[in-house]
Amino acid sequence: MNVLVLHSELGVLQGGGETFSKNLFTAFAERGHQIEAAFVADSAGKYPMALPRCIKPIPIPGWWSRKFGQATLSAIGQHIPVQSRLRRTWDRAQEAVAWRTIRWHNRRFQQRIEREFANRWRDFDVVYVQSNVTLASRVALHHPTVLMLPGPVGADLAPALRRVHAVCAHDDGLARMRAVLGDDVLELPLGLDTQLFSPGINSVRSALGWGYRNRVVGYVGRLTQLKGIDLLANAFKNVSRTAAEARLLIVGSGEEEKSIRSILAEEIGRGTVHIEPAMVQEQLPHWYRAMDLLVMPSRYETMSNAVLEAMACGIPFLASNVGGNKMIGQTGAGWLFESESVSSLMGCLSKILKSNTELKAHGKIGLNYVRDRHSWAASAERLEELIFSRVGVKR
C-alpha cells in the first residue's frame, strides 16, 4: 500500500515522536509498503534531520517555529529561585505559552497540508497523522486516516477524534484516552531495536576523562522545560557538592541549553559535566553504555524512548512519577521520584549512587524486560493489521 505520513517535525527534531515515526515506518516499509512523509522545512526546503532511505521526503517550506519565545522565557525563569512559589507559577505560565504556540504551529501546518494535497489524496491508500487531531479529522473527510496520539488530549476534542477512522496510542496515553473514547482507541505499541541497543563496552568514559570509580548520571532527550532538564541540572549541582565521584552526561539539544549551561557553568569548567548535542540513533548506544544511571525528570511522559533504550543497554533509570514513567517503574528496573521536586530528585540520586550493586541488579531486570516486550517489527505488523481491519483499506 501507499502511505502518506503527516508529521510536522519529522525532519527538524530528534525527539521521541520523531524516533517513533522513523522506526515504525522503516519496519513498515520492510513489509513491502511505500512511504512518503510531509513535514516542515526552512524557506529553501532544507531540513537538518535525515530520513531513512525507505521514506520519501516531502518538505513543506516556510517560516516555522514550534517553540517561539521559549528560550527567552527560560532565561528569565533562571533568575527565579527554583523552589519558590513564583518559580512554580512562572513554569506553569511558560508551559501554557508553549502549548498555545504548538497549537498555532499545528493549525498553520494543517492549512498548508490541506492546500498542498487537495488534489493528491487519491495517490495514497491511507494517511497517517502524528498528534495533530484537527488535521487528522480534516483529512478523514477525504481519505482513510490513522491518528497516532503521543499523549492524552482533552475530552473537548472527542467529536473530532470520532471522525478519524483509527485513533492509536500506547501506554499511559492509551489508558487515559480510553477514559474518553473507550475501546475506540487502539493500541500501537512502542517498539525498540534490541540489536542496536544492547550492553557492550565503549570508550566514551575514557574520552571524557572519567574512570570506573566515577558514578555517571545520564540524560538523553530534548532540552526543554517539559522534559524537566532544569530540575536535573539543579539537583545534580547540589548533589555533586558532597559526591565527588558523581558525573553528569547530557545528550541532547533544545531551547533550554543556554540556561542549563549557565546553571552548570562551574561543573562544566571542572569537567564533571559534559553536554553532547543531539545525535542519530545509531550513535546513542555508546553514550548510554557510559552511564551508571539514566534520569528522566519529565513533567509529563507517555512512555520514554530513552528509558527503554537505556534499559536495553543494561542501564537502570530514575524517573519522575508521572504518566508512563509510573508504569515502567512497576518493572523493578529503576526508581521513581516526586515530579517537579528538586529535593526529591536530590535525595534519590544521593542514595542510589552509593550502591553499585543495586545499580547493576536493576539494570539486569530492565534488560530482560525490554528484550521480551518491545519490537518495531511487531509494531509495524500491528499497524498493518489495524489499517486492514479498522480503516477499511483492502489487502
C-alpha positions in Angstrom: 0.0 0.0 0.0 1.0 3.6 -0.4 1.1 5.6 2.9 1.4 9.3 3.4 2.8 10.3 6.8 2.0 13.8 8.1 4.4 14.6 10.9 5.3 18.3 11.1 8.6 17.9 12.9 9.9 14.7 11.3 12.8 16.4 9.5 13.7 19.1 12.1 13.6 17.4 15.5 15.2 14.2 17.0 12.6 13.6 19.8 10.7 10.6 20.9 7.8 11.2 18.5 10.2 11.5 15.5 12.1 8.4 16.5 8.8 6.5 16.8 7.7 7.5 13.3 11.0 6.8 11.6 11.5 3.4 13.2 7.8 2.4 12.8 7.8 3.2 9.1 11.2 1.7 8.4 9.8 -1.6 9.7 6.5 -1.0 7.8 8.4 -0.5 4.5 10.2 -3.8 5.2 6.7 -5.4 4.9 6.6 -4.2 1.2 4.8 -0.8 1.6 5.6 2.6 0.0 6.1 5.5 2.4 6.1 9.3 1.8 6.3 11.8 4.6 5.4 15.5 4.7 7.0 17.8 7.3 8.1 21.4 7.8 11.3 22.8 6.3 13.0 26.1 6.1 12.2 28.7 3.4 14.6 26.9 1.0 13.0 23.5 1.6 16.0 22.3 3.7 15.8 20.3 6.9 18.6 19.1 9.3 17.4 15.6 10.2 17.8 12.9 7.5 15.0 10.4 6.9 15.5 6.7 6.4 16.0 5.9 2.7 12.7 4.0 2.6 10.8 7.2 3.4 10.4 9.6 0.5 10.5 13.2 1.9 8.0 15.9 1.1 9.4 19.0 2.8 6.9 21.9 3.2 9.0 25.1 3.0 8.2 28.2 5.1 8.8 30.1 8.2 8.1 27.7 11.0 8.6 27.9 14.8 7.0 25.4 17.3 8.9 26.9 20.3 8.7 30.6 19.6 9.9 32.7 22.6 10.7 29.7 24.9 14.4 30.4 25.1 13.7 33.9 26.3 11.2 32.7 28.9 13.6 30.1 30.2 16.4 32.7 30.5 14.1 34.9 32.7 13.0 32.0 34.8 16.6 31.1 35.5 16.8 34.1 37.8 13.9 33.0 40.0 14.7 30.6 42.9 13.9 27.0 41.9 11.8 26.0 44.9 9.9 29.3 45.2 6.2 29.7 44.6 7.0 32.4 42.0 9.1 29.9 40.1 6.3 27.3 40.1 3.9 29.9 38.8 6.4 31.0 36.1 6.9 27.4 35.0 3.2 26.9 34.6 2.9 30.1 32.7 5.7 29.1 30.4 4.2 25.7 29.8 0.8 27.4 28.9 2.6 29.6 26.4 4.4 26.6 24.9 1.1 24.7 24.3 -0.5 27.7 22.7 2.4 28.2 20.4 2.3 24.5 19.4 -1.4 24.8 18.7 -0.7 27.8 16.4 2.0 25.9 14.7 -0.2 22.9 14.2 -3.0 25.0 12.7 -0.6 26.5 10.2 0.7 23.1 9.2 -2.9 21.8 8.8 -3.7 24.7 6.5 -0.6 24.1 4.4 -1.2 20.4 4.1 -4.8 20.9 3.0 -3.7 23.2 0.2 -0.7 21.1 -0.9 -2.6 17.8 -1.0 -6.0 19.0 -2.2 -5.6 17.1 -5.5 -3.3 14.3 -4.2 -5.2 12.3 -1.6 -6.0 9.6 -4.2 -2.3 9.0 -4.6 -2.3 7.2 -1.2 -4.2 4.3 0.2 -4.1 5.7 3.8 -2.9 8.8 5.6 -1.1 8.5 9.0 -1.1 11.7 11.1 1.2 12.2 14.1 -0.5 14.0 17.1 -2.4 16.7 15.2 -6.1 16.0 16.0 -7.6 18.7 13.9 -5.5 17.8 10.9 -6.5 14.1 11.2 -10.2 14.9 11.4 -10.0 17.1 8.3 -8.0 14.6 6.3 -10.5 11.9 7.3 -13.2 13.8 5.4 -11.3 12.9 2.2 -9.4 9.7 2.9 -8.8 6.7 5.3 -6.9 8.1 8.2 -4.9 6.8 11.2 -4.1 9.2 14.0 -1.3 8.5 16.4 -1.5 10.3 19.8 1.8 10.6 21.6 -0.1 11.6 24.8 -3.6 12.3 26.1 -5.7 15.2 24.7 -8.8 16.9 26.2 -12.3 15.5 26.1 -13.4 18.6 24.2 -11.7 17.0 21.2 -13.8 13.8 21.3 -16.1 14.9 18.4 -13.0 15.5 16.1 -11.4 12.2 17.3 -14.6 10.2 16.4 -14.4 11.4 12.8 -11.0 9.7 12.4 -11.0 6.1 11.1 -8.5 4.8 13.7 -7.1 6.6 16.7 -4.0 5.0 18.3 -1.9 5.5 21.4 0.3 3.5 23.8 1.0 3.0 27.5 -0.2 5.9 29.7 -1.6 7.8 26.7 -3.7 4.7 25.8 -5.1 4.3 29.3 -6.0 8.0 29.6 -7.6 8.2 26.1 -9.7 5.1 26.7 -11.3 7.1 29.5 -12.5 9.5 26.8 -13.2 7.2 23.8 -13.4 3.7 25.3 -12.2 0.9 23.2 -12.3 3.0 20.1 -8.7 3.9 20.9 -6.4 1.2 19.6 -3.0 0.2 20.9 0.0 0.8 18.7 2.9 -0.2 20.9 6.3 1.5 21.2 9.0 -0.6 19.6 12.7 -0.9 20.2 15.7 -2.1 18.2 17.3 -4.5 20.7 20.1 -5.4 18.3 21.2 -1.7 18.2 20.5 -1.0 21.9 22.3 -3.7 23.9 25.0 -3.9 26.6 28.6 -3.6 25.5 31.9 -1.8 26.0 32.6 1.8 25.0 35.3 4.4 25.0 33.1 7.4 25.9 34.1 7.4 29.6 37.8 7.4 28.9 37.4 10.0 26.2 35.8 12.3 28.8 38.5 11.6 31.3 36.1 9.7 33.6 37.1 6.4 35.2 35.3 3.3 36.6 35.2 4.8 40.1 33.0 7.7 38.9 29.2 7.4 39.1 27.8 8.7 35.8 24.3 10.1 35.8 22.9 10.5 32.3 20.1 12.2 30.4 19.1 11.7 26.7 16.4 13.8 25.1 15.4 17.3 24.1 16.5 20.1 26.4 13.1 21.6 27.0 11.0 22.7 30.0 8.6 19.9 29.6 11.4 17.3 29.8 12.5 18.8 33.2 16.1 19.1 32.3 16.2 22.2 34.6 15.3 20.0 37.6 18.1 17.6 36.9 20.7 20.4 36.4 19.8 22.0 39.8 19.6 18.6 41.6 23.0 17.5 40.3 24.6 20.8 41.1 23.7 20.2 44.7 24.4 16.5 44.9 27.9 16.9 43.4 29.0 19.1 46.2 29.1 16.1 48.6 29.6 13.3 46.0 33.0 14.0 44.4 32.7 10.9 42.3 29.5 12.0 40.6 29.4 13.0 36.9 26.6 14.2 34.7 26.4 13.3 31.0 23.7 15.2 29.0 22.9 14.2 25.4 20.5 16.4 23.6 19.7 19.9 22.2 16.9 22.4 22.7 15.9 25.8 23.8 16.9 25.2 27.5 20.6 24.5 26.6 21.8 28.1 27.3 20.0 28.1 30.7 21.4 24.6 31.6 24.9 25.6 30.6 24.6 28.7 32.9 23.3 26.7 35.9 26.2 24.1 35.5 28.9 26.5 34.3 31.2 25.7 37.3 30.7 22.0 36.9 31.3 22.1 33.2 34.5 24.0 33.8 35.7 21.4 36.3 35.0 18.6 33.8 32.3 16.9 36.0 29.5 17.7 33.5 29.5 17.1 29.7 26.8 18.2 27.3 26.8 16.4 23.9 24.5 17.7 21.1 21.6 15.5 19.8 22.7 12.7 17.6 21.3 10.0 15.3 20.0 6.8 16.9 22.9 4.6 15.7 25.4 6.6 17.9 23.3 6.6 21.1 24.2 3.1 22.5 27.8 4.2 23.1 26.6 7.1 25.2 24.1 5.0 27.2 26.8 2.4 28.0 28.9 5.2 29.5 26.2 5.8 32.2 25.5 4.1 35.5 22.0 5.6 35.8 19.7 7.4 33.3 17.5 10.1 34.8 14.2 11.1 33.1 12.8 14.1 35.0 9.9 14.9 32.7 6.9 16.9 33.8 4.9 14.5 31.7 5.8 11.4 29.7 3.6 8.8 27.9 6.4 6.3 27.7 10.1 7.4 27.3 12.1 6.0 24.4 15.2 7.0 26.3 14.3 4.9 29.3 13.6 1.8 27.2 16.8 2.3 25.2 18.8 2.6 28.4 17.2 -0.5 29.8 18.1 -2.4 26.6 21.7 -1.4 27.3 21.5 -2.7 30.8 21.3 0.8 32.4 18.7 1.4 35.2 16.6 4.6 35.4 15.4 7.2 37.9 12.3 8.9 36.6 9.6 11.3 37.7 6.4 9.6 38.9 4.2 10.8 36.0 2.4 9.1 33.1 4.2 6.1 31.6 7.1 6.5 34.0 4.8 5.1 36.7 4.0 2.1 34.5 7.6 1.3 33.7 8.5 1.8 37.4 6.5 -1.3 38.2 9.1 -3.4 36.4 11.6 -3.1 39.2 14.2 -1.8 36.6 14.6 1.6 38.3 13.3 4.1 40.8 10.8 7.0 40.8 11.0 10.4 42.4 8.3 13.1 43.1 7.5 15.0 40.0 8.9 18.6 39.8 10.7 18.2 43.1 14.4 19.0 43.1 14.7 17.9 46.7 13.2 14.5 46.0 15.4 14.1 42.9 18.5 15.1 45.0 17.6 12.6 47.8 17.1 9.7 45.3 20.3 10.5 43.5 22.4 10.6 46.7 21.0 7.3 47.9 21.2 5.4 44.5 24.7 6.4 43.6 26.1 4.9 46.8 25.2 1.3 45.8 26.8 -0.1 42.7 25.3 -3.5 43.5 21.7 -2.0 43.3 22.5 -0.3 40.1 23.7 -3.5 38.4 20.8 -5.5 39.7 18.1 -3.0 38.5 20.0 -2.8 35.1 19.7 -6.6 34.6 16.0 -6.5 35.4 15.4 -3.8 32.7 17.5 -5.7 30.1 15.4 -8.8 30.5 12.1 -6.8 30.4 12.7 -5.0 27.1 14.0 -8.0 25.3 10.8 -9.8 25.9 8.3 -7.0 25.1 9.4 -4.4 22.6 9.9 -4.8 18.8 9.5 -2.4 15.9 8.6 -5.4 13.6 5.7 -6.2 16.0 4.6 -2.5 16.0 4.6 -2.4 12.1 2.6 -5.7 12.0 0.0 -4.2 14.4 -0.3 -1.0 12.3 -0.8 -3.1 9.1 -3.5 -5.2 10.9 -5.5 -2.2 12.1 -5.3 -0.5 8.6 -6.8 -3.5 7.0 -9.3 -4.3 9.8 -10.4 -0.9 11.1 -9.6 1.7 8.5 -11.1 -0.3 5.6 -8.1 -0.5 3.2 -8.3 -3.7 1.1 -5.4 -6.2 1.2 
